[in-house]
């Protein structure tokens, strides 16, 4: 999705999703607003683990993607215990909103508003609330997990700069990383086959990279 179209979609629908009336949106040709955002709003990803780990696993995920939610609930805890908590893998989570895009994007904007200590709490709450009756209920679950008041939620969703930054990150993922769906996993720069992954799938990609590098035997020179 072109970043301008993505930004326009967000400007029209983030607050509407939360049930708040807003002024008429800017036309599609309007330039993106220039807003000085906190670092947490513009960071390309949120990470867990040792930055010096030998292996980096990047997950592109959507908070409205049921496959991503299943991975988070059924696979990620064991993956984290085996690789992230032991310092073997640096895990990076990158946002890639999917349908309904406005709701998904709103969830990620809320998670960033909550800040780094609460970010994954919000995302996990959104995963668990995918079957909420309304978009408002979905977002309120995330807001509660992040400790955000209703006024904070409204201010957050009204931040067009944050929406523009998210749109730019999505376009980067599409154009440069060639991401076209969720979940997508990239291990040390190599994109795995599309689709949901089991721990066994991740083992197959990670373990060879953790194996010790064989050293060539060095022959001693004999004195002539």
N, C-alpha and C positions, 0 to 999 in steps of 0.2 A: 504494500500500500504506500503510495507516495507520501512523504512526510507532511506536506501541506494539507493534503486530504485528511490524513490522520489527525493533525492538529485541529482542523476545522470540525471533524467529527467529535473530538473531545470537548471543544469549546461549546458545541451545541448540546451535548448530552450528559456530561458528568454530573452537573447539579440536577438536571432533570431526572436522572436515574435515582438520585437521593430524594427526589420529591420536592425540590426547591425551585421556585420560579426565578427566571433570570431575564436580563435584557436580550433583545434580538442579537444573534451572533453576528460576528464580522463576516463579510462576504468571503468566498473562497480565495479571492485574489489578494486579500489583506496580508501584509508581511507579518512574520512571526514576531511576537513581542520580545523585547530584550529585557530580561529580568535577571538580577543577580540572585542566584539560588544557593542555598547551603550545599556543601560538598556532598552530603548524603543524597540530595535530590538529583545530582548529575553523575554520580559514580556509575560506571558501566555495569557493575556487578556487586553482589554481596558475597563475602568469602567466609569459609570455615576451614580451620586447619593451619598448618605450618607453611608460611610463605616460602620457606626453603625446601619444601617437600620435593622429592624427585619426580613426582607425577602430579599433573594438574588435570582435574576432571571438571569440565564446564557443562552445566545443564541449562538448556534453553527451555523454559517452561511457562505455562499459562495458569493463572489461578482459577480459570474456568474450564480447564482441560481435565476431564475425568481420568485419563491415563496418567497425567501428572500427579493427580491426587492419590491414585492407587500406588504409584511409585513412592510417594512421600510416606504413605502409611505402611506399606508392606515390604519395601526394599530398602529405603533410605536408612532406617535405624540400624540395620545390620551392616550396611555399607559404611556408615559413619563410624560405628564401633570398630570395624575391621581396619579401615584405612585412614579416616580423618583423625579420629581420636588418638591413633598410634603415631601420627606424624608422617605417615607414608604418602598421603594424598592431600593436596590443597583443592578443596571443592569450591567452585564458583557458580553462583546462581544468577542467570541472566533472564530478564523479563521479556516475554514474547507474547503479548496479548492475543487471544483468539476469541472467536464468537461466544457470546456477544461482546464485541471489541470494546464498546464504551464501558460496560460493566467490568470487564477484565482490567482495562486500563485504570479505571477508578480505584479498583482494589489495590493495584500496585502503587498508585500515587498515595493512597492512605498508608500503605506499609512504609513508604519512605518518610512520610510525615511523622510516623511513630518513632523513627530513628533506629540506628543500628542495633541497640540492645533488644529492641522489640520487633525488628523487621521480620524475622522468621516466625515469631509467634503470630503475627498478623497473617502472613502468607499461609501458615498451617491452619489457622482459623477459617480462612477463606476456602481452602481446600475442603475442609470438613463441612462447609456451609453451602456447597454448590447446589444442593437441592432445596435451598431456602425458597419459600413461597414467592418472595418478591426480591427485586434487586436491592431495595432498601434494607431488607432483612440480611441479605448477604453482606452488604457493606457495614451494617451495624455490628455484625459478628466480628468483622475485622477491626472495627473501631474499638470495640470492647477489649479485644485482645491487646490492642496497642495502647490502651488507657487514654483514648482520645474522647473529648467531649463532643457533643453535637455541634457546637459552635466551631470547634477546631476542625471537625470533619468538613463543614461547609466552607471554611476558609481554605482548607487544603484542596478541595475539589474545584474551587474557584481560581486556583493558581494556574493561569494559562502558560506561564513559563515552565512549570513542571510538566504540563501536557506536551509542550513543544519539545522538551528534552527527551521525554519518553518516545515521542514520535521519531526523533533523530536516532535514538538508539535502536529502535526497531528497523529503521531503514538501513542502518549500518549492518545489522545482522543479516538482512535480506541481500544487500548488494555485495558485501565483502565476505561474510561467512557463508552465504548461500543457504541460510536457514529458511525453511518453508513449512515447518510444522513443529508440533510439540508432542511429547518431549523429544529433544534432540541432544545427544551427548557427544562431546568432543574431548578426546583423551590425548593430552600432549600435542594438541594441534591437529589431530587426525579425527575427522568426523566419522562416528559409527553409523551403521545402517540405520535408517529411519525407524522409529517405533519405540514402544515400551521395552524396557530392559529389566532382566532379572539380575540378581547378584552374580549368578554364574556367568552371564554375559559380560558383566563388568570385570569379573575376575579374569576372563580370557583376554581382555584388553589391557588390564593393569599389571598382572603378575609378570609378564615378560619384561616390562619396563622396570620392574623392581629387582629383577635378577641381577646378581653381581656381574660386572663386566669381566670376562676372562682376560687374564694377563698373559701376554706372550712370554715364553721362557727366554731368558737372556743368557746367551752362551758366554762363558768367560773366555777371554782371549788368552791364548797360551803364549808365554814368552818364547821368542825364537831362540 
